[in-house]
């Protein structure tokens, strides 16, 4: 992931987090299923954007796994007096701790890459704009960034040429982890926008 890509992901996450804060403030004390859906979808989108940062590189994961396995094997062999069976059992038993360690380190890397950009982007809001419209504008801005990043990721993939069709893009998304998380975030943002619009229509209908 390039610095430019990290900056864009950080901007997306910041927009989503600001939208979540403003949406929570404006719906405080209100009860409606679409409010819950929108809130959950915004949180899902924010988490997916963080995961799109990629976490640890494949080389880092490989070397970390080899190092942990080597230390475990050496320790087991030393304690057991070189019994192969015990050593194998210990190495296999390291799988879950190693998996957990990978996830913890990947989360830390993703949080660092998507931390609030400095300085944060300017958000242009017309004076007197309704709070709900402010949230929608933030979500649309996040979606614009998402679409731009998805196009960039698809264009730089070695099989990017197949992404020119819907079927081809779906295939590309399934084999490209970055695109998979970005499309999940995009889908969640769309669902959040739809839920907020339905909720606002219901409010207008009840007046």
C-alpha positions in Angstrom: 0.0 0.0 0.0 1.4 3.4 -1.0 1.5 6.5 1.2 -1.1 8.0 -1.1 -3.3 4.9 -0.7 -2.9 5.0 3.1 -3.9 8.7 3.1 -7.0 8.0 1.1 -8.0 5.1 3.4 -7.4 7.4 6.4 -9.6 10.0 4.8 -12.4 7.5 4.2 -12.3 6.2 7.7 -12.2 9.7 9.1 -15.3 10.7 7.1 -17.1 7.5 8.3 -16.2 8.1 11.9 -17.3 11.7 11.8 -20.6 10.6 10.1 -21.1 8.0 12.9 -20.5 10.6 15.6 -22.9 13.1 14.1 -25.5 10.4 13.4 -25.3 9.2 17.0 -25.7 12.7 18.3 -28.8 13.5 16.1 -30.5 10.2 16.9 -29.8 10.1 20.6 -32.9 8.8 22.4 -34.7 7.9 19.2 -35.8 4.4 18.5 -36.3 3.2 14.9 -35.0 0.0 13.2 -33.5 2.0 10.3 -31.4 4.0 12.8 -29.9 0.8 14.2 -29.3 -0.5 10.7 -27.6 2.7 9.6 -25.4 2.8 12.7 -24.3 -0.8 12.2 -23.6 -0.3 8.5 -21.4 2.8 9.2 -19.5 0.9 11.8 -19.1 -2.1 9.4 -17.8 0.2 6.7 -15.3 1.9 9.0 -13.9 -1.5 10.1 -13.8 -2.7 6.5 -11.8 0.3 5.4 -9.3 -0.3 8.2 -9.0 -4.0 7.0 -8.4 -2.8 3.5 -5.1 -1.3 4.7 -3.7 -4.8 4.4 -2.2 -5.4 7.8 1.1 -7.3 7.8 2.9 -8.0 4.5 3.0 -11.6 3.3 6.8 -11.6 3.9 6.3 -10.3 7.4 3.7 -13.0 8.2 5.9 -15.7 6.7 9.0 -14.7 8.6 7.1 -14.2 11.8 5.5 -17.6 11.6 8.9 -19.3 10.8 10.5 -17.5 13.8 7.8 -18.5 16.2 7.8 -22.1 14.9 11.6 -22.3 15.2 11.7 -21.0 18.7 8.9 -23.4 19.7 10.5 -26.4 18.1 13.9 -25.6 19.7 12.3 -25.2 23.1 10.3 -28.4 22.8 13.3 -30.4 21.5 15.4 -29.2 24.4 12.9 -29.9 27.1 11.8 -33.3 25.7 15.3 -34.5 25.0 14.9 -34.4 21.2 11.7 -36.5 21.0 10.2 -35.9 17.6 6.6 -36.6 18.6 6.6 -34.0 21.4 8.3 -31.4 19.1 5.6 -31.9 16.4 2.8 -31.6 18.9 4.2 -28.4 20.3 4.8 -26.8 16.9 1.2 -27.7 15.9 0.0 -26.3 19.2 1.6 -22.9 18.3 -0.8 -22.4 15.4 -3.6 -20.7 17.3 -1.2 -18.4 19.3 0.6 -17.5 16.1 -2.7 -16.8 14.3 -3.8 -14.5 17.3 -0.4 -12.7 17.2 -0.8 -12.1 13.4 -4.2 -10.6 13.9 -3.1 -8.4 16.8 -0.1 -7.0 14.9 -2.2 -6.6 11.7 -4.8 -4.6 13.6 -2.1 -2.3 15.0 -0.7 -1.8 11.6 -4.2 -1.1 10.1 -5.0 1.4 12.9 -1.7 3.2 12.3 -2.3 3.4 8.5 -5.9 4.7 8.8 -5.4 7.0 11.8 -6.9 10.5 11.5 -5.2 12.4 8.6 -3.3 15.5 9.6 -4.5 18.0 8.7 -8.0 16.5 8.3 -9.8 17.2 5.0 -12.0 20.2 4.9 -15.7 19.4 4.7 -17.8 22.0 2.9 -21.2 22.3 4.4 -23.8 24.9 3.4 -24.9 27.1 6.3 -28.0 25.9 8.0 -27.8 22.4 6.5 -29.9 19.9 8.3 -27.9 17.5 10.5 -29.3 14.5 8.6 -28.2 16.0 5.3 -24.7 16.6 6.8 -24.4 12.9 7.7 -25.6 11.9 4.2 -23.0 14.3 2.6 -20.2 12.8 4.7 -21.3 9.3 3.6 -21.4 10.3 0.0 -18.0 11.8 0.3 -16.7 8.6 1.8 -18.3 6.6 -1.0 -16.6 8.9 -3.6 -13.3 8.1 -2.0 -14.1 4.4 -1.9 -14.9 4.3 -5.6 -11.8 6.1 -6.5 -9.7 3.8 -4.4 -11.4 0.7 -5.9 -10.7 1.9 -9.4 -7.1 2.5 -8.5 -6.7 -0.9 -6.9 -8.3 -2.6 -9.9 -6.2 -0.7 -12.3 -2.9 -1.7 -10.6 -3.8 -5.4 -10.3 -2.0 -7.6 -12.8 -5.4 -9.0 -13.8 -7.0 -5.5 -13.7 -8.1 -5.7 -17.3 -10.8 -8.3 -16.4 -12.4 -5.8 -14.0 -14.0 -3.8 -16.8 -17.2 -5.9 -16.6 -19.3 -6.6 -13.5 -18.5 -10.3 -13.7 -14.8 -9.7 -14.1 -14.7 -7.2 -11.3 -16.5 -9.7 -9.0 -13.8 -12.3 -9.9 -11.1 -9.7 -9.2 -12.7 -8.7 -5.9 -12.7 -12.4 -4.7 -8.9 -12.8 -5.4 -7.8 -9.3 -4.2 -8.1 -8.9 -0.5 -7.9 -5.1 -0.7 -10.7 -4.9 -3.2 -12.8 -7.4 -1.2 -12.7 -5.1 1.9 -13.3 -2.0 -0.1 -16.3 -3.4 -1.8 -17.7 -4.5 1.5 -17.2 -1.0 2.9 -18.9 0.4 -0.2 -21.9 -1.9 0.1 -22.2 -1.0 3.8 -22.1 2.8 3.1 -24.8 2.4 0.4 -27.0 0.4 2.9 -26.4 3.1 5.5 -27.5 5.9 3.1 -30.5 3.9 2.1 -31.5 3.3 5.7 -31.2 6.9 6.7 -33.2 8.0 3.7 -36.0 5.6 4.6 -36.0 6.8 8.2 -36.2 10.4 7.1 -39.1 9.6 4.7 -40.9 7.9 7.7 -40.4 11.0 9.8 -41.9 13.2 7.1 -44.8 10.8 6.8 -45.5 10.9 10.5 -45.5 14.7 10.6 
